[in-house]
Amino acid sequence: MEGEIQRFAMVWASAMLALCYCHTIGRITIPGKSRLIAFLPIVLLFLYLPLNLHTIFLGGPTAFFLSWLATFRLLLFAVGKGPLSSTSPVIPLQHFLLVSCLPIKILQNKSDPSLKTHKSPLNYSVKSLIFATVVPIFQNKDKINPNIIKLSYCIYLYCAIELFLAVIAAMARVWLGVEFEPQFDEPYLATSIQDFWGRRWNLMVTSTLHPTVYDPVRKISARLFGRKFAPLLAVVASFTVSGLMHELIFYYIGRKTPNWELTCFFVLHGIMRRLSVSSFPFMVMFLAMIVLWSALMSPAVACPPDRSQCKDCIVDQFKYGCPKCVPVLRCMARCLWGGTSKGNCVKRCDCNGGKPTLSDCKKCMSRCKCSCVAAA
């Protein structure tokens, strides 16, 4: 884990230097081809940097911040659009560094009553309590109905994402002293697919995809196919790009070949978002699709389908995730193979109360546990 933290620090140090370069280029160039060409090496760098991380807790957010948010916002900045181009000529460096790669957007219209920039402490306290209540369910999943596990996974994912992004925004708000637009707006209260994706769920991604994908595709489609079909094509294109970016992030996390289920999920939602209306039947269908996707994706994400990928997962964890666990686990393997009872092996190999303990190593290797069982 120490090696992973060092790589994490190097990745973000490289990213900050690259963004300083982009800030300087923004000062000496005007939006257009020259700025875009100057930014392309940085875009490629941001697509490469997450490959240096191997844990979900460090690699996942880094992939989202750099490979998705930062690359899209730099491309917008190259053509004079997006949150980085909100002031002239270029926003201050500290603002630029944070806004370019974090899920935040400086609030411009502070008088708009529809924008709720702050949620009550009670709101976050309840979600934190729900999150803490759901976590133990996964620790006892062998004794719980699988459908409850899937529902708990959805609740866990939502609470974890919103709380994490809220902490990031709070720290950035303290540092910069400005207000940000909301990141979530109680998505469980959505009355339609349009309401869910357009006004409630992960609004920073929505505000990024709209100028980078939706607007250009709608403009081009209107010329080629007419204004009637342009919005549909633009929405589907936006959801397709979102699906591809989700596939990329899952690749960074698990290093597994995409199965394209995520992309299909988002394309289908893109079509329904354009065609649906605010009605109860459509919300029932939408929720059914969410449950189906959860049922399809949860094993696909956790369990590589064959023995070779299980082996690769274990090797990667030994090499990058928890190298200090290698002697502990080898001791357990030799002890159990020799016919000694599990209790005696634990006493022999548990490092006499030192670090890492068997419990620590079990948590570290739990990522590969499912795939190994499936491959056996």
C-alpha positions in Angstrom: 0.0 0.0 0.0 2.9 2.3 0.6 4.0 2.0 -3.0 0.5 2.7 -4.1 0.4 6.0 -2.1 3.7 7.0 -3.6 2.4 6.4 -7.1 -0.7 8.3 -6.2 1.3 11.3 -5.1 3.4 11.1 -8.3 0.3 10.9 -10.5 -1.3 14.0 -9.0 2.0 15.9 -8.9 2.3 15.2 -12.6 -1.3 16.3 -13.2 -0.8 19.6 -11.3 2.3 20.4 -13.4 0.4 19.6 -16.5 -2.4 21.8 -15.5 0.0 24.7 -14.7 1.3 24.2 -18.3 -2.3 24.4 -19.6 -3.0 27.6 -17.5 0.1 29.2 -19.0 -0.9 28.2 -22.5 -4.3 29.7 -21.9 -2.7 33.0 -21.1 -0.6 33.2 -24.2 -3.0 31.7 -26.8 -6.5 32.4 -28.0 -9.1 29.7 -28.2 -8.8 27.7 -31.4 -6.6 25.1 -33.1 -3.3 26.3 -31.7 -4.5 25.9 -28.1 -6.2 22.6 -28.9 -3.0 21.2 -30.4 -1.0 22.4 -27.3 -3.5 20.6 -25.0 -3.6 17.3 -26.8 -0.4 15.9 -25.1 -1.9 16.7 -21.8 -5.2 14.9 -22.7 -3.1 11.8 -23.6 -1.2 12.1 -20.4 -4.4 12.2 -18.3 -5.6 9.1 -20.1 -2.3 7.4 -19.2 -1.8 8.5 -15.6 -4.6 6.3 -13.9 -2.9 3.2 -15.3 -0.2 3.7 -12.7 -2.7 3.0 -9.8 -4.1 -0.4 -8.9 -6.5 0.2 -6.0 -10.2 1.1 -6.4 -10.1 3.8 -3.7 -7.2 5.7 -5.3 -7.4 4.6 -8.9 -11.2 5.0 -9.3 -11.5 8.7 -8.3 -8.3 9.6 -10.1 -9.6 8.0 -13.3 -12.9 10.0 -13.0 -11.2 13.3 -12.2 -8.4 13.2 -14.7 -9.5 10.9 -17.6 -13.0 12.2 -17.7 -13.6 15.6 -16.1 -10.1 17.1 -16.7 -9.8 16.0 -20.3 -13.3 17.2 -21.3 -12.9 20.5 -19.5 -9.5 21.1 -21.1 -11.0 20.4 -24.6 -13.8 22.9 -23.8 -11.2 25.4 -22.6 -9.3 24.9 -25.9 -12.2 26.3 -27.8 -13.2 28.9 -25.3 -16.0 27.2 -23.6 -16.7 25.5 -20.3 -16.1 26.4 -16.6 -12.5 27.2 -17.2 -13.4 30.0 -19.7 -16.0 31.7 -17.5 -13.8 34.8 -17.0 -11.4 36.7 -19.3 -8.6 36.1 -20.0 -8.0 33.1 -17.7 -9.2 32.4 -14.2 -6.7 32.5 -11.3 -4.3 29.5 -11.1 -5.7 28.0 -7.9 -9.2 28.2 -9.3 -8.0 26.7 -12.6 -6.3 23.7 -10.9 -9.3 22.7 -8.8 -12.1 23.5 -11.3 -10.3 21.7 -14.2 -10.2 18.3 -12.5 -12.6 18.2 -9.6 -16.4 17.7 -9.7 -17.1 21.3 -9.0 -18.4 24.3 -10.9 -18.3 27.9 -9.6 -21.8 29.3 -9.2 -22.2 32.2 -11.6 -25.9 33.2 -11.0 -26.1 33.4 -7.2 -29.6 35.0 -7.4 -31.2 31.9 -9.0 -33.5 30.4 -6.3 -33.7 27.0 -8.0 -30.0 26.3 -7.3 -29.6 24.8 -3.8 -25.9 25.2 -3.1 -26.0 23.8 0.4 -27.8 20.8 1.9 -28.6 20.7 5.6 -26.3 18.8 8.0 -29.2 16.6 8.8 -29.4 15.5 5.1 -25.8 14.4 5.1 -26.1 12.9 8.6 -28.9 10.7 7.5 -27.1 9.6 4.4 -24.0 8.9 6.4 -26.0 6.8 8.8 -27.6 4.9 5.9 -24.1 4.3 4.4 -22.8 3.0 7.7 -25.8 0.7 8.1 -25.5 -0.8 4.6 -21.7 -1.6 4.9 -22.2 -4.5 7.4 -24.6 -6.1 5.0 -21.8 -6.8 2.6 -19.7 -8.4 5.3 -22.5 -11.0 5.9 -23.7 -11.3 2.3 -23.6 -15.1 2.4 -26.5 -15.1 4.9 -28.6 -12.5 3.2 -31.0 -12.7 0.3 -29.2 -11.8 -3.0 -31.9 -9.3 -4.0 -31.3 -7.4 -0.7 -27.6 -7.4 -1.5 -28.3 -5.8 -4.9 -30.6 -3.2 -3.4 -28.0 -2.5 -0.7 -25.3 -2.1 -3.4 -27.4 0.6 -5.2 -27.9 2.5 -1.9 -24.3 2.1 -0.9 -23.1 3.4 -4.3 -25.3 6.4 -4.3 -24.5 7.4 -0.7 -20.8 6.8 -1.2 -20.6 8.9 -4.4 -22.6 11.8 -3.0 -20.8 12.0 0.4 -17.4 11.7 -1.3 -18.1 14.5 -3.8 -19.7 16.6 -1.1 -16.5 16.4 1.0 -14.4 17.3 -2.1 -16.6 20.3 -2.8 -16.6 21.4 0.9 -12.7 21.4 1.0 -12.6 23.3 -2.4 -15.1 25.8 -1.1 -13.0 26.5 2.0 -9.9 26.9 -0.1 -11.3 29.1 -2.8 -14.0 31.0 -0.8 -16.6 30.7 -3.5 -19.9 28.9 -3.9 -20.4 25.9 -6.3 -23.3 24.6 -8.2 -25.0 21.5 -6.6 -23.6 18.1 -7.6 -26.7 16.0 -6.7 -30.3 17.1 -6.1 -32.0 14.1 -4.3 -32.2 11.8 -7.4 -34.5 9.4 -5.5 -37.2 12.1 -5.9 -37.0 12.1 -9.7 -40.4 11.9 -11.5 -39.0 10.9 -14.9 -35.9 9.8 -16.6 -35.3 13.3 -17.9 -35.6 14.6 -14.3 -33.2 12.0 -13.0 -30.4 12.4 -15.5 -30.9 16.0 -16.4 -31.6 17.7 -13.1 -30.7 15.4 -10.2 -28.0 12.8 -10.8 -24.3 13.8 -11.0 -24.9 17.2 -12.4 -21.2 17.9 -12.9 -21.0 15.2 -15.6 -24.2 16.5 -17.1 -22.9 20.0 -17.3 -19.7 18.7 -18.9 -21.3 16.4 -21.5 -23.8 19.0 -22.7 -21.3 21.4 -24.3 -18.7 18.7 -25.3 -21.1 16.2 -26.9 -24.8 17.3 -26.9 -24.4 20.8 -28.5 -22.0 19.8 -31.3 -23.9 16.6 -32.2 -27.2 18.5 -32.2 -25.8 21.2 -34.4 -24.4 18.8 -36.9 -27.4 16.5 -36.9 -29.7 19.4 -37.6 -27.9 20.1 -40.8 -27.7 16.5 -41.9 -31.1 15.0 -40.7 -33.2 18.0 -39.8 -34.2 19.6 -36.5 -36.8 16.9 -35.7 -34.3 14.1 -35.1 -31.3 16.2 -34.0 -32.2 16.3 -30.3 -32.7 12.5 -30.2 -29.3 11.9 -31.9 -27.6 14.4 -29.6 -29.1 12.8 -26.4 -28.1 9.3 -27.5 -24.6 10.4 -28.4 -24.2 12.0 -25.0 -25.3 8.8 -23.2 -23.1 6.7 -25.5 -20.0 8.8 -24.6 -21.0 8.5 -20.9 -21.2 4.8 -21.2 -17.8 4.6 -22.9 -16.3 6.7 -20.2 -17.8 4.4 -17.5 -16.3 1.5 -19.4 -12.9 3.2 -19.3 -13.1 3.9 -15.6 -14.0 0.3 -14.9 -11.0 -0.8 -17.0 -8.7 1.4 -15.0 -10.1 -0.1 -11.8 -10.2 -3.8 -12.8 -7.9 -4.0 -15.9 -10.6 -6.2 -17.5 -11.7 -6.2 -21.1 -15.0 -4.2 -21.4 -18.1 -6.3 -21.9 -20.1 -3.2 -23.2 -23.0 -3.8 -20.9 -22.5 -0.3 -19.4 -22.5 1.3 -22.8 -25.7 -0.6 -23.8 -27.3 0.5 -20.5 -26.6 4.2 -21.2 -27.6 4.1 -24.8 -30.9 2.6 -23.8 -31.4 5.2 -21.2 -30.5 7.9 -23.7 -33.3 6.7 -26.0 -35.8 6.5 -23.2 -34.8 9.9 -21.8 -35.7 11.5 -25.1 -38.9 9.6 -25.6 -40.3 9.3 -22.1 -42.6 11.6 -20.2 -43.2 12.4 -16.6 -45.4 9.5 -15.6 -45.6 6.6 -13.2 -45.3 3.8 -15.8 -42.1 5.2 -17.1 -40.6 5.5 -13.7 -41.5 1.8 -13.0 -39.8 0.8 -16.2 -36.8 3.0 -15.3 -36.4 1.5 -11.8 -36.7 -2.0 -13.3 -33.9 -1.2 -15.7 -31.8 0.0 -12.8 -32.3 -3.3 -10.9 -31.6 -5.3 -14.0 -28.4 -3.5 -14.6 -27.4 -3.9 -11.0 -28.0 -7.7 -11.3 -26.0 -7.9 -14.5 -23.1 -5.6 -13.6 -22.4 -6.5 -10.0 -21.0 -10.0 -10.7 -19.4 -8.8 -14.0 -17.4 -6.1 -12.1 -16.4 -8.3 -9.2 -15.7 -11.6 -10.9 -13.3 -12.2 -13.8 -14.9 -14.9 -16.0 -11.9 -17.3 -16.3 -9.1 -18.8 -14.3 -6.3 -16.7 -16.0 -7.9 -13.4 -14.9 -8.3 -14.8 -11.4 -4.6 -15.5 -11.4 -3.8 -12.1 -12.8 -5.9 -10.5 -10.1 -4.0 -12.3 -7.3 -0.6 -11.5 -8.9 -1.5 -7.8 -9.2 -2.7 -7.6 -5.6 0.5 -9.4 -4.4 2.6 -7.0 -6.4 0.9 -3.7 -6.0 -2.1 -3.8 -3.6 -0.7 -5.6 -0.5 2.9 -6.8 -1.0 3.4 -7.1 2.7 0.8 -9.8 2.9 2.8 -12.2 0.7 4.7 -13.9 3.6 1.6 -14.0 5.8 -0.5 -15.7 3.2 2.3 -18.1 2.2 2.6 -19.1 5.8 -1.1 -19.8 6.0 -1.0 -21.8 2.7 1.9 -24.0 3.8 0.3 -24.5 7.3 -3.1 -25.5 6.0 -1.6 -27.7 3.2 0.4 -29.5 5.9 -2.8 -30.5 7.6 -2.7 -28.2 10.6 -6.0 -26.8 11.9 -7.1 -23.4 10.8 -7.0 -22.1 14.4 -3.4 -23.2 14.9 -2.4 -21.8 11.5 -3.9 -18.4 12.4 -1.9 -18.3 15.7 1.2 -19.3 13.9 0.9 -16.9 10.9 -0.8 -13.8 12.3 2.4 -11.9 12.9 2.1 -12.1 16.7 -0.4 -9.1 16.6 1.8 -7.1 14.2 1.0 -5.6 10.9 -0.4 -6.7 8.5 -2.8 -9.0 10.3 -4.6 -11.8 8.6 -7.7 -9.7 8.7 -5.9 -6.9 6.9 -4.7 -9.3 4.2 -8.1 -10.8 3.8 -9.6 -7.4 3.2 -6.9 -6.6 0.7 -7.3 -9.9 -1.2 -11.2 -9.8 -1.1 -11.2 -8.2 -4.5 -10.1 -11.6 -6.0 -12.0 -13.9 -3.7 -15.1 -14.1 -5.9 -13.2 -14.8 -9.1 -11.1 -17.5 -7.4 -14.2 -19.3 -6.2 -15.8 -19.0 -9.7 -12.7 -20.4 -11.3 -12.1 -23.3 -9.0 
